[in-house]
Every structure is written in C-alpha cells, then in structure tokens.
Amino acid sequence: MRAQGEDTAGGKGPRVLVVEDEFVILLSLGVQLKAIGCQVVGTAREAESALELARSLRPDIVLMDLGLPGKDGAEVTRAIMAEAPTRIIVVTAYGDERVDRALAAGARLVLTKPIVQEQLARAIARVMAEDPAEGPGLGEEG
C-alpha cells in the first residue's frame, strides 16, 4: 500500500487510486494515468489496503483489479461504495461472474486488459462526466 502526494498536472487532474496486484501492470497504469494528466494518489496490491486508502484518500476514481489476494475486487468495490463512494473502473483480463458482481456493486465501467492509454483516457473522461453517487454500471469499454 502506498499513498502519494499530488504529483502531476499541478493538482488539476482527477485523483486516482490504482488497485492492482501485478506490479508490472500497476506501474504501467501509473505511467499511463500520469501521461493523460491524472494524479496517482495511491496504489494498493491487496483488498484491505485498497479499502483503507479509499477511505483515507477519497480519490475521484479507483481503478480496480478483480483478481486480488484476500477479497476479490468485486467485494472491495462493494465495500468502497458503502464506505467511501466514488467512481470505480474495473480492470480485468477475465469475463467471469466477478465482472457482473462488481457492476452490481457500483463499478461504472469495465476495461479489459491489456489496457492502452487511449482506452484509459476515454474511460476516465467518461466516468468523470458522471456523478460519483449515480447508479451502478455504465458497461464495458474496450
């Protein structure tokens, strides 16, 4: 778990918490987010850290992997939406029941790995145009 200061875009871009257990993908998402003007305010590689950071950092967006150690990303999505509601974008390589559960829990979009920068930028813009407290599930992108 790592919390970071506002490190890009002069504090003007969306504040993003990245939850991803695979280190290389975590780094790649961070680089892509910074390139499109987002602030990576924290990173987590497991469920409990993700929930703790969502509570303390109150990010504008959470990028949520579904295959996490401990609770899966769908369960963490439900917990975040109950305790610190925000815009959640699921990032996954799988199309199983966890995707449906994450959308039902309040996730806004699903991005399929591997994620390219243009796809990520469209997804960020799409969810930022929505109210963070609106209903679940805008669907899949990508």
Backbone torsions as a table, in degrees:
resi	resn	phi	psi	omega
1	MET	NA	136.2	179.7
2	ARG	-147.9	127.4	173.2
3	ALA	-102.9	141.1	-179.0
4	GLN	-124.4	159.1	174.1
5	GLY	-77.8	175.2	176.7
6	GLU	-71.3	111.2	-168.4
7	ASP	-118.2	-0.1	179.6
8	THR	-140.8	163.8	171.9
9	ALA	55.9	24.7	177.6
10	GLY	57.5	27.7	179.0
11	GLY	79.8	14.1	-173.8
12	LYS	-102.1	-20.8	-177.7
13	GLY	-83.0	168.0	176.8
14	PRO	-58.1	142.4	178.8
15	ARG	-89.8	119.8	-171.7
16	VAL	-120.5	133.5	169.8
17	LEU	-102.4	126.0	-179.8
18	VAL	-104.8	122.3	179.2
19	VAL	-115.5	107.4	-174.9
20	GLU	-156.1	127.4	-177.2
21	ASP	-82.8	-20.9	179.8
22	GLU	-88.5	116.3	-172.0
23	PHE	-57.7	-43.1	-178.0
24	VAL	-63.5	-41.6	178.8
25	ILE	-68.4	-39.5	176.5
26	LEU	-56.8	-47.0	178.4
27	LEU	-64.2	-43.4	-179.9
28	SER	-61.2	-45.2	178.6
29	LEU	-62.3	-40.7	178.6
30	GLY	-60.6	-44.1	179.0
31	VAL	-63.7	-44.9	-179.5
32	GLN	-64.0	-43.1	179.9
33	LEU	-61.5	-45.3	179.2
34	LYS	-62.9	-38.5	-179.0
35	ALA	-64.6	-28.2	180.0
36	ILE	-97.7	10.7	172.2
37	GLY	91.6	14.2	177.8
38	CYS	-89.7	158.5	174.5
39	GLN	-103.2	119.9	174.4
40	VAL	-85.4	103.7	-175.1
41	VAL	-89.9	-12.6	178.1
42	GLY	-174.4	160.5	176.5
43	THR	-135.9	146.8	176.5
44	ALA	-140.9	145.3	-179.9
45	ARG	-113.8	2.8	177.2
46	GLU	-151.8	166.1	-167.9
47	ALA	-60.5	-51.2	-175.0
48	GLU	-62.6	-41.3	177.6
49	SER	-63.5	-38.7	179.6
50	ALA	-60.7	-46.3	-179.5
51	LEU	-65.7	-43.6	179.3
52	GLU	-60.6	-44.5	179.8
53	LEU	-68.8	-38.0	177.6
54	ALA	-61.3	-41.1	178.1
55	ARG	-64.2	-46.0	-172.6
56	SER	-82.0	-35.0	-174.6
57	LEU	-91.6	-24.7	-177.2
58	ARG	48.1	59.4	-178.5
59	PRO	-68.5	159.2	174.7
60	ASP	-71.4	-33.6	-176.4
61	ILE	-141.9	143.8	169.0
62	VAL	-117.8	125.7	168.9
63	LEU	-90.9	118.0	-169.2
64	MET	-118.0	113.0	170.7
65	ASP	-72.3	148.1	179.0
66	LEU	-90.2	-29.6	-176.5
67	GLY	-92.2	75.9	-178.5
68	LEU	-105.9	153.2	170.6
69	PRO	-66.7	146.0	-177.2
70	GLY	82.3	-131.8	176.4
71	LYS	-67.4	146.8	176.8
72	ASP	-80.0	168.9	-175.8
73	GLY	-60.7	-29.3	177.4
74	ALA	-66.9	-41.3	177.7
75	GLU	-66.2	-39.9	179.1
76	VAL	-66.8	-38.0	176.5
77	THR	-58.6	-46.5	179.3
78	ARG	-59.7	-44.2	-178.8
79	ALA	-65.5	-43.0	179.5
80	ILE	-63.6	-44.1	-178.6
81	MET	-65.2	-27.9	178.3
82	ALA	-78.9	-34.7	-171.8
83	GLU	-106.4	-29.2	-177.0
84	ALA	-150.4	66.0	-172.0
85	PRO	-53.7	136.4	179.2
86	THR	-158.4	-178.3	177.2
87	ARG	-83.9	125.2	-179.7
88	ILE	-119.0	129.3	174.3
89	ILE	-113.2	121.5	178.2
90	VAL	-80.3	134.6	172.3
91	VAL	-119.5	122.0	-174.5
92	THR	-153.2	155.4	173.1
93	ALA	-99.6	-1.8	-173.0
94	TYR	-113.1	154.6	176.3
95	GLY	-122.8	45.1	-176.3
96	ASP	-96.5	-167.8	-175.7
97	GLU	-63.8	-20.3	178.5
98	ARG	-63.1	-33.0	177.5
99	VAL	-61.8	-48.9	178.7
100	ASP	-61.1	-41.6	179.7
101	ARG	-66.0	-38.5	179.1
102	ALA	-66.6	-41.6	177.5
103	LEU	-64.8	-41.5	178.5
104	ALA	-65.2	-29.1	-179.4
105	ALA	-81.0	-11.1	176.8
106	GLY	127.1	-1.8	176.2
107	ALA	-61.7	146.1	-175.5
108	ARG	-91.8	-40.9	-175.7
109	LEU	-141.4	160.6	173.1
110	VAL	-123.8	124.8	174.4
111	LEU	-109.4	134.3	-179.3
112	THR	-95.1	128.8	177.6
113	LYS	-71.1	147.8	-2.0
114	PRO	-75.0	144.7	-176.5
115	ILE	-101.1	130.2	177.1
116	VAL	-101.6	157.2	-172.8
117	GLN	-57.7	-42.5	-179.4
118	GLU	-62.0	-41.8	177.9
119	GLN	-62.9	-43.4	179.3
120	LEU	-64.4	-43.4	179.5
121	ALA	-60.9	-43.2	178.0
122	ARG	-62.4	-42.7	-179.0
123	ALA	-65.2	-43.0	179.2
124	ILE	-61.8	-47.2	-180.0
125	ALA	-61.3	-40.8	-178.6
126	ARG	-63.5	-47.7	-177.6
127	VAL	-74.2	-29.4	178.3
128	MET	-69.4	-22.2	177.8
129	ALA	-78.1	-10.1	-178.7
130	GLU	-101.7	154.0	173.8
131	ASP	-71.5	131.9	-177.5
132	PRO	-63.5	-19.8	-177.8
133	ALA	-95.7	-0.2	-179.6
134	GLU	-68.0	168.0	-175.6
135	GLY	-58.1	165.9	-174.9
136	PRO	-73.8	158.0	163.0
137	GLY	67.6	94.1	169.8
138	LEU	-89.2	-17.2	176.6
139	GLY	116.3	-159.3	-174.8
140	GLU	-105.1	148.3	177.0
141	GLU	-130.6	128.0	168.4
142	GLY	115.4	NA	NA
